Amino acid sequence: MMTTSNNSFVAIFSLLLLSSMQCHAQLSSTFYDRTCPTALTTIRTSIRQAISSERRMAASLIRLHFHDCFVQGCDASILLDETPTIVSEKTALPNLGSARGYGIIEDAKRELEKTCPGIVSCADILAVAARDASTLVGGPSWTVKLGRRDSTTASHTLAETDLPGPFDPLDRIISGFANKGLSTKDMVALSGAHSIGQAQCFLFRDRIYSNGTDIDAGFASTRRRQCPQEDQNGNLAPLDLVTPNQLDNNYYKNLIQRKGLLQSDQVLLSGGSTDSIVTEYSNNPRTFASDFAAAMIKMGDISPLTGQNGIIRTVCGAIN
């Protein structure tokens, strides 16, 4: 026979379970169906215009969502500008001079405010923009869960500690993703976003001048042309030379040929636990596409603000 204390324990446990389920249940692909039915098409129009005028913007928008989610969750904290009370994430080292696309998100938000004022969060715009960016450069599509709200704070400190770096060893990359609830396979799939976009010379200079066994000599020689041993730190080079504007599995084929541009790319094929995943994706574009989509959905689930938490910003760069 169950005692009163047992009864109350079960009741409390049930409530905790319910609240934890509700936390996830609050994100839903149909979140704006009644309150702003044109939300997704409005965002898509803005993103399509941006990418048609500059293909590279696709990579920048996917990266923006990633850099948002890894710092206090997918809450659009990355979009907040510096104020007397906010130390912006924009000036953190992983973002400074490289994170871009802020204006594109603001443009989409401005359009949404005309038709559905105060309804659609900047955090959701980032999530949808990343999906649209992928599809517009030949990458996979997925159903975006919606209902995130926007933070009233940013964390410059966490942006400096929680984002993976281009010189990180494999174990640190794996643990950094694991800390966010993402598996090693998720990490390798998400790294495939480096099939598009560009990197600055100072981020890969050591690698191309290392004469190491983990880099193809001809590839290193080609890359040195645009990246001298000194100066011109900001010179840009495509992460994937073969299909630089196409989100595909060519990134993994490059790794097998020892043609990963960043050290943190090539380390995925260095005799460790990720070798088999890289090989699988290099041989099977469909597996890569479905795993990339699944990992993006999972990343979009990192610690969202829902319900009464957070706000809906009117302008993405500022608190109302």
Disulfide bonds with the S-S distance in Angstrom:
Cys36-Cys116 2.03
Cys69-Cys74 2.08
Cys122-Cys316 2.12
Cys201-Cys227 1.92
